[in-house]
Amino acid sequence: MSSLNPLLKTLPASVAPRLDQGLSQLGIPVDDHQRQQLLGLLALLHKWNRAYNLTAVRDVEDMVSRHVLDSAAVLPYVQGPRLLDVGAGPGLPGIVLAILAPSLM
């Protein structure tokens, strides 16, 4: 994750608390590594969305709720020993679920 550290610095200061609050409200515990991965995902999605139009959501703060938290919200309903995410566009919800529950992948 060290290669993402400079990219994480491009995120507004309000993004991490917004992510933390949303995950807490969903009752999804995360460790620091998972938190950093989710923030890295947001930073990369925001960066590359400008070049490749991955999603209609442009504001990184809106990406927290409309992409990461919406993807995380399905976690309690995902069952099975494995999960296959096919054709998810920018990797949602698959990447978020892989970060939160790597045993499913």
DRENKOLGU-989193 format. One record per residue (C-alpha): residue number from 1; residue in three letters; x, y, z. Coordinates in steps of 0.02 Angstrom, whole numbers, m for minus. Layout:
N
> NUM/ALA/X/Y/Z
...
//
This chain:
105
> 1/MET/0/0/0
> 2/SER/150/114/15
> 3/SER/142/155/m171
> 4/LEU/m31/229/m142
> 5/ASN/21/342/2
> 6/PRO/54/495/m109
> 7/LEU/m114/466/m195
> 8/LEU/m204/457/m27
> 9/LYS/m141/632/10
> 10/THR/m246/695/m136
> 11/LEU/m408/650/m48
> 12/PRO/m501/788/44
> 13/ALA/m486/777/234
> 14/SER/m672/742/248
> 15/VAL/m666/578/151
> 16/ALA/m590/465/285
> 17/PRO/m710/519/425
> 18/ARG/m856/500/305
> 19/LEU/m799/323/263
> 20/ASP/m773/280/447
> 21/GLN/m944/345/496
> 22/GLY/m1032/253/356
> 23/LEU/m948/87/392
> 24/SER/m989/109/576
> 25/GLN/m1172/142/537
> 26/LEU/m1175/m14/429
> 27/GLY/m1099/m113/573
> 28/ILE/m950/m166/467
> 29/PRO/m788/m171/565
> 30/VAL/m626/m137/470
> 31/ASP/m446/m142/521
> 32/ASP/m322/m7/472
> 33/HIS/m260/m104/321
> 34/GLN/m436/m123/251
> 35/ARG/m471/60/285
> 36/GLN/m314/110/190
> 37/GLN/m363/m4/46
> 38/LEU/m537/73/35
> 39/LEU/m464/248/38
> 40/GLY/m339/194/m95
> 41/LEU/m482/128/m201
> 42/LEU/m571/295/m186
> 43/ALA/m414/390/m233
> 44/LEU/m382/280/m385
> 45/LEU/m564/284/m440
> 46/HIS/m566/473/m426
> 47/LYS/m402/490/m520
> 48/TRP/m442/373/m664
> 49/ASN/m625/422/m676
> 50/ARG/m569/589/m746
> 51/ALA/m475/503/m888
> 52/TYR/m587/355/m927
> 53/ASN/m762/402/m868
> 54/LEU/m781/249/m757
> 55/THR/m931/317/m665
> 56/ALA/m1048/466/m677
> 57/VAL/m1007/514/m497
> 58/ARG/m870/645/m505
> 59/ASP/m855/706/m325
> 60/VAL/m746/592/m218
> 61/GLU/m852/627/m64
> 62/ASP/m1005/564/m157
> 63/MET/m904/412/m210
> 64/VAL/m891/363/m27
> 65/SER/m1077/340/m6
> 66/ARG/m1132/301/m183
> 67/HIS/m996/175/m222
> 68/VAL/m900/110/m71
> 69/LEU/m1037/111/61
> 70/ASP/m1171/52/m60
> 71/SER/m1057/m92/m109
> 72/ALA/m1016/m131/74
> 73/ALA/m1201/m131/121
> 74/VAL/m1229/m298/31
> 75/LEU/m1092/m387/130
> 76/PRO/m1209/m460/264
> 77/TYR/m1312/m540/125
> 78/VAL/m1170/m619/28
> 79/GLN/m1157/m805/62
> 80/GLY/m1051/m949/7
> 81/PRO/m873/m999/13
> 82/ARG/m835/m894/m143
> 83/LEU/m901/m745/m239
> 84/LEU/m880/m709/m424
> 85/ASP/m908/m531/m484
> 86/VAL/m925/m529/m672
> 87/GLY/m938/m372/m776
> 88/ALA/m938/m248/m634
> 89/GLY/m877/m98/m734
> 90/PRO/m760/m4/m617
> 91/GLY/m750/m154/m501
> 92/LEU/m900/m119/m392
> 93/PRO/m953/m203/m283
> 94/GLY/m820/m337/m309
> 95/ILE/m666/m240/m256
> 96/VAL/m751/m171/m100
> 97/LEU/m812/m344/m51
> 98/ALA/m640/m418/m85
> 99/ILE/m563/m290/34
> 100/LEU/m693/m317/170
> 101/ALA/m705/m508/156
> 102/PRO/m552/m575/64
> 103/SER/m603/m754/106
> 104/LEU/m746/m738/m20
> 105/MET/m630/m711/m166
//
